[in-house]
Amino acid sequence: MQDKLIPFLKTFIPFSILLLIIQFTVVNYLLEIEFYYSTIAIYSFHILATFLIYLSLVFVNRSFSDKTGFAFMACSLLKMLAAVLFLLPMMLNDVPNPFLDLVAFFIPYFLYLIFETIYAVKLINIK
C-alpha cells in the first residue's frame, strides 16, 4: 500500500500547497472580495476528499483490481454529493453574488478531479 501512497503524496502535497497559495493570494490580495467560504475551508474539503478517494481506490485496487474503475466512479459520485452538501448552507443563505463563491469552489474542484483521474488511471493500468 505504501508503494502506491508515497508517490501520490509526493505529488499531491506540493500540488495542494501551490493551488492553495495561488487562490489565497488571488482572493485576498488581488480581488479583495469576501467569500462565504474561506479559501482554507474550500481546500480542506478538496484535500480531504481527494485523499480519501485515493485511499479507497488503493484499497479496492489491492482487493479487487478489476473493480478500481467502478470504485472511482462511485467515489466521484459521492464527492459530487458531498460538494452539494458543502455548498448547501451558502445556497440557502442570502448570499449577494453566489456565482463568485461557486467559481472559487469549482475551479479547484475540477483541478482536483483531473488529479484524481490521472492517479486512478495509473492505478488501473498497473499490471
Sequence and secondary structure as in RCSB ss.txt:
>XXXX:A:sequence
MQDKLIPFLKTFIPFSILLLIIQFTVVNYLLEIEFYYSTIAIYSFHILATFLIYLSLVFVNRSFSDKTGFAFMAC
SLLKMLAAVLFLLPMMLNDVPNPFLDLVAFFIPYFLYLIFETIYAVKLINIK
>XXXX:A:secstr
 HHHHHHHHHHHHHHHHHHHHHHHHIIIIII    SS HHHHHHHHHHHHHHHHHHHHHHHHH GGGHHHHHHHH
HHHHHHHHHHHHHHHHHTT S HHHHHHHHHHHHHHHHHHHHHHHHHHHH  
